[in-house]
Amino acid sequence: MTPPSAAAPPSPPLVRDHPAQPPRAAVFLPVCAAVGLALGVLTNLLQGWLPWPWSQLANSGGVWSALAFVIGAVLAPRLCAVRRIAVAGALAETGLVVGYYGYAILGRDGMGGLVLPLVWLGMAWAVGPLFGTAGAWWRSGSRPWRRVVALGALGGLFGSECLHSWLTLGYAAQALVCGALACALPLALARTRRERGLGLGAALLASPVAYAAVYGLLDGISG
């Protein structure tokens, strides 16, 4: 009777020849801040490059807030946790403020007082998470009402700019462009006919609310 064969020795553990990949948040969050910083500098430069009164749209609240929406939409498949996407939106908006006023200090005649920079920074911390989440809801939201809210928020951004250009500044052409964007974005980005109608309706409702909240605050501070 032959003896049983000896068991084969266990295989040595695999040794990785490269370090483990860093967490995605550790990569994406600094990139969001850097993108915001660069675009903040760019919006300051565009004020000098674009003809008046189109230059005032370069650093408008609607354009700035739209960055957080785009950040949320891009990161939604990569950062599943909504809280991380909210942080990414806040970092991007903070970078915008720091880049804009940082360039004003280093490349122009200064930024004036601290009141407006601090107000915009406070708005960045509020708007960044909100619109970052909205962008993620639009991109990956499984519930239709979340996508409708996201589309209404994005359209309402430019609807508020339309009202500001028309009622406060008296710029009819800029108001027309922003109003067209407020209507076109929900219609173009919706997935279904029902979402288009509800998203457009939500944008029309959000426009005066955003106008009163944002520009009412700014007018009160500047006044």
C-alpha positions as CSV (number, residue, x, y, z in Angstrom):
1,M,0.0,0.0,0.0
2,T,1.5,3.3,-1.1
3,P,1.6,6.1,1.4
4,P,-0.4,9.2,0.6
5,S,1.5,11.9,-1.2
6,A,2.5,14.9,0.9
7,A,0.3,18.0,0.6
8,A,1.7,20.7,-1.5
9,P,3.2,23.6,0.4
10,P,1.0,26.7,0.5
11,S,1.7,29.3,-2.2
12,P,3.6,32.4,-1.0
13,P,1.4,35.5,-0.7
14,L,1.4,37.7,-3.8
15,V,3.6,40.7,-3.4
16,R,2.3,43.8,-5.2
17,D,4.9,45.6,-7.3
18,H,3.1,48.9,-7.0
19,P,1.4,50.7,-4.1
20,A,-2.3,50.5,-3.6
21,Q,-4.4,53.0,-5.4
22,P,-5.3,56.0,-3.2
23,P,-9.0,56.5,-2.4
24,R,-10.9,58.2,-5.1
25,A,-12.0,61.1,-2.9
26,A,-8.3,61.9,-2.1
27,V,-7.7,62.4,-5.8
28,F,-10.9,64.0,-6.9
29,L,-11.5,66.5,-4.1
30,P,-8.2,68.4,-4.6
31,V,-8.8,68.4,-8.4
32,C,-12.2,70.0,-7.8
33,A,-10.6,72.8,-5.7
34,A,-7.9,73.3,-8.4
35,V,-10.5,73.5,-11.2
36,G,-12.4,76.1,-9.2
37,L,-9.3,78.1,-8.5
38,A,-8.4,78.2,-12.2
39,L,-11.9,79.1,-13.3
40,G,-12.0,81.9,-10.7
41,V,-8.9,83.4,-12.2
42,L,-10.4,83.0,-15.7
43,T,-13.6,84.7,-14.8
44,N,-11.6,87.7,-13.5
45,L,-9.7,87.8,-16.7
46,L,-12.9,87.5,-18.8
47,Q,-14.2,90.7,-17.2
48,G,-11.4,92.5,-19.0
49,W,-11.6,90.5,-22.2
50,L,-15.3,90.5,-22.9
51,P,-17.1,93.7,-24.0
52,W,-19.4,95.4,-21.6
53,P,-22.0,94.5,-20.5
54,W,-21.4,90.9,-21.4
55,S,-18.4,90.9,-19.1
56,Q,-20.6,91.0,-16.1
57,L,-22.0,87.5,-16.9
58,A,-18.5,86.0,-16.6
59,N,-18.6,86.1,-12.8
60,S,-22.3,85.9,-12.2
61,G,-23.8,83.8,-9.5
62,G,-25.5,81.6,-12.0
63,V,-22.4,80.8,-14.0
64,W,-20.4,80.2,-10.8
65,S,-23.1,77.9,-9.3
66,A,-23.3,75.9,-12.5
67,L,-19.8,74.7,-11.9
68,A,-20.9,72.8,-8.8
69,F,-23.7,71.2,-10.8
70,V,-21.2,70.0,-13.5
71,I,-18.8,68.7,-10.8
72,G,-21.7,66.7,-9.2
73,A,-22.7,65.3,-12.5
74,V,-19.2,64.3,-13.5
75,L,-18.4,62.7,-10.1
76,A,-21.7,60.9,-9.5
77,P,-20.5,57.6,-11.1
78,R,-17.2,57.8,-9.3
79,L,-18.0,59.1,-5.8
80,C,-21.1,57.3,-4.7
81,A,-21.4,59.0,-1.4
82,V,-23.5,62.1,-1.7
83,R,-21.7,63.8,1.2
84,R,-18.4,63.5,-0.8
85,I,-20.0,65.1,-3.9
86,A,-21.4,67.9,-1.6
87,V,-17.8,68.5,-0.3
88,A,-16.5,68.5,-3.9
89,G,-19.1,71.1,-4.9
90,A,-18.1,73.3,-1.9
91,L,-14.4,73.0,-2.7
92,A,-15.0,73.9,-6.4
93,E,-17.0,77.0,-5.4
94,T,-14.5,78.0,-2.8
95,G,-11.8,77.7,-5.4
96,L,-13.8,80.1,-7.6
97,V,-14.0,82.7,-4.9
98,V,-10.3,82.4,-3.9
99,G,-9.1,82.4,-7.5
100,Y,-11.2,85.4,-8.4
101,Y,-10.2,87.6,-5.5
102,G,-6.7,86.2,-5.3
103,Y,-6.1,87.4,-8.9
104,A,-7.7,90.7,-8.0
105,I,-5.1,91.2,-5.3
106,L,-2.1,89.9,-7.2
107,G,-2.9,91.0,-10.8
108,R,-5.1,94.0,-10.4
109,D,-5.6,96.9,-8.0
110,G,-6.9,94.8,-5.1
111,M,-10.2,93.4,-4.1
112,G,-11.5,96.3,-2.0
113,G,-13.1,95.5,1.3
114,L,-13.6,92.1,2.8
115,V,-17.3,92.2,3.0
116,L,-18.2,90.9,-0.5
117,P,-15.4,88.2,-0.6
118,L,-16.7,86.9,2.7
119,V,-20.3,87.0,1.4
120,W,-19.4,85.1,-1.7
121,L,-17.4,82.6,0.3
122,G,-20.4,82.0,2.5
123,M,-22.5,81.5,-0.6
124,A,-20.0,79.0,-2.0
125,W,-20.3,76.9,1.1
126,A,-24.0,76.9,0.8
127,V,-24.5,76.7,-3.0
128,G,-21.6,74.3,-3.7
129,P,-23.1,71.3,-1.8
130,L,-26.6,72.1,-3.0
131,F,-25.8,72.2,-6.7
132,G,-23.2,69.5,-6.4
133,T,-25.9,67.2,-5.1
134,A,-28.3,68.4,-7.8
135,G,-25.8,67.5,-10.5
136,A,-25.4,64.0,-9.0
137,W,-29.2,63.7,-8.8
138,W,-29.6,64.6,-12.4
139,R,-26.8,62.2,-13.5
140,S,-27.5,59.1,-11.3
141,G,-30.8,59.8,-9.5
142,S,-33.1,56.8,-9.5
143,R,-36.1,58.7,-8.5
144,P,-37.7,61.0,-11.1
145,W,-38.6,63.7,-8.6
146,R,-34.9,64.2,-7.8
147,R,-34.0,64.7,-11.5
148,V,-36.9,67.2,-11.7
149,V,-35.6,69.1,-8.7
150,A,-32.1,69.1,-10.2
151,L,-33.3,70.4,-13.6
152,G,-35.4,73.1,-11.9
153,A,-32.5,74.2,-9.8
154,L,-30.2,74.5,-12.8
155,G,-32.8,76.3,-14.9
156,G,-33.6,78.6,-12.0
157,L,-30.0,79.7,-11.8
158,F,-30.2,81.2,-15.2
159,G,-33.7,82.4,-14.7
160,S,-32.5,84.4,-11.7
161,E,-29.8,85.9,-13.9
162,C,-32.4,86.7,-16.5
163,L,-34.4,88.6,-13.9
164,H,-31.3,90.4,-12.5
165,S,-30.2,91.5,-16.0
166,W,-33.7,92.7,-16.9
167,L,-35.1,94.2,-13.7
168,T,-31.9,95.4,-12.0
169,L,-29.4,96.1,-14.7
170,G,-31.7,96.8,-17.6
171,Y,-29.7,94.6,-20.1
172,A,-32.3,93.2,-22.4
173,A,-29.9,91.1,-24.6
174,Q,-28.3,89.5,-21.6
175,A,-31.7,88.8,-20.0
176,L,-32.8,87.2,-23.3
177,V,-29.8,84.9,-23.4
178,C,-30.2,83.8,-19.7
179,G,-33.9,83.3,-20.1
180,A,-33.3,81.1,-23.1
181,L,-30.8,79.0,-21.1
182,A,-33.3,78.8,-18.2
183,C,-35.8,77.2,-20.5
184,A,-33.5,75.2,-22.8
185,L,-31.5,73.4,-20.1
186,P,-34.4,71.5,-18.5
187,L,-35.8,70.7,-21.9
188,A,-32.5,69.4,-23.2
189,L,-31.3,67.5,-20.2
190,A,-34.5,65.8,-19.2
191,R,-34.9,62.1,-20.0
192,T,-38.7,62.0,-20.7
193,R,-41.4,64.2,-21.9
194,R,-42.9,64.3,-18.4
195,E,-39.6,65.3,-16.9
196,R,-39.2,68.1,-19.5
197,G,-42.5,69.6,-18.5
198,L,-42.0,69.3,-14.7
199,G,-38.4,70.5,-15.0
200,L,-39.3,73.5,-16.9
201,G,-42.1,74.3,-14.5
202,A,-39.7,73.9,-11.5
203,A,-37.2,76.2,-13.2
204,L,-39.9,78.9,-13.7
205,L,-40.8,78.6,-10.0
206,A,-37.2,78.6,-8.8
207,S,-36.2,81.7,-10.8
208,P,-37.9,84.4,-8.8
209,V,-37.0,82.6,-5.5
210,A,-33.3,82.5,-6.4
211,Y,-33.4,86.1,-7.6
212,A,-35.0,87.4,-4.4
213,A,-32.7,85.3,-2.2
214,V,-29.3,86.0,-3.9
215,Y,-29.6,89.4,-5.3
216,G,-31.8,90.7,-2.5
217,L,-29.0,89.8,-0.1
218,L,-26.3,91.3,-2.3
219,D,-28.3,94.5,-2.9
220,G,-28.9,94.8,0.9
221,I,-25.1,94.5,1.6
222,S,-24.0,96.8,-1.2
223,G,-26.7,99.3,-0.3
